[in-house]
Amino acid sequence: MTRFRPTAADCLVVVDLQNDFMPQGALAVPEGDAVVPLVNHLMEGFEHVVATQDWHPRDHFSFASTRPGRAPFETIEAPYGRQTLWPDHCVQGTPGAAFHPDFAADRAQLILRKGFRRDIDSYSAFCENDRRTPTGLTGYLRERGFRRLFFAGLATDFCVRWSVEDARREGFEAVIVEDACRAIDLEGSLAAAQTAMQSAGAVRLRAADLAG
């Protein structure tokens, strides 16, 4: 079995460990809270950590509540393609947008907020869903000399998947720590995400595969 030992050129990217994605949250990811202690343990083995935070305005266009007659989890055609409509979640400054209280967020050297533009949703840590508007994370990682990124967090089939695919597109090695992620799994979205990330050249492993 290949063992991965994090180095100074590696960075752990923790995706959206926020209250609204926890089991009692507005957009609950099943067992989302189960990854928090494992992510905290993973962070102890990395010198460098980045965390992302969904940060939507109250009237974000991806919220079903902004579209009369539409329901959460329906899809629409946005100017940049298909867009899932979501329950209101991770609204700026609300308790739902805060990190899970047990997540050791102070360990992160950068907290990157995404989804704050009203008219563009943002799954990826690297680029808005229009695929043209960067978040700035690529430049940060390159300037700091990171080459390999490890991903953990929520949700596997949306924000983790898009972040992994964009990491590969930007030339980084990408590793998904599968047991430190959880999925929403809408109509087979988890299986599709696993296939897409593997096709992009990402490595899949479990936390136990990381050498201490």
C-alpha positions, 0 to 999 in steps of 0.5 A: 500500500502506498503511504503518503507523507505530507511535505512542505510542498503539500497543502490540506484544503478543507471544504465548507465545514459549516453549520448549515451543511451539518445534519441539523442545518439548512442544507444538511449533508448526511453525516457531515458532522462525522468528518469534523474530528477526522479533519482536525486529526488530519490537520495535525499532520500538515504544515499548511492548511486552507479552509473554504467558507460558503458566504452567500448574500441573502438574495443569492440567485441560487436560492429557490426562495428567490424564484417563485414557484420553484423548489429546492433541488430543482435545476434551472438554466443559468447564463453559464449552464445548469444550476441546482436551486438550493435551500437558503444556506450559509447566508453571510453573518448568520450562525449557519454560515459559521464553521462547526464549533468543533472544527479547529479553524484557527489551524488554517492559514487562509480562509477563503470565502466563496459564493459572495457574488449574487449572480454566480454560484461557486462550488469550486475553491478555485473558480466561480461556476461561470468558469471564468471568475477566479477566487484567487486561490490558484495564485496563492497556492502557486506563490507559496510553492505548493504542488500537491493538494489534499482535499477533505470536507463537504460535499464530495459531489459538489464543492469537493468535486469541483475543487478537485477538478479545478486543482487538476486543471490548474496543474496541481496534484490532487488527493481526495481523503475519502473518509474525511468527506461526505456527499449529498448524492442527488440522483447519482451525483456521488458516483458521477463525482467519483468518476469525474475526479478519477478521470481528472487524475486525482488520487483517492485514499483514506486517512489511514493511508497518510503516514504520520 
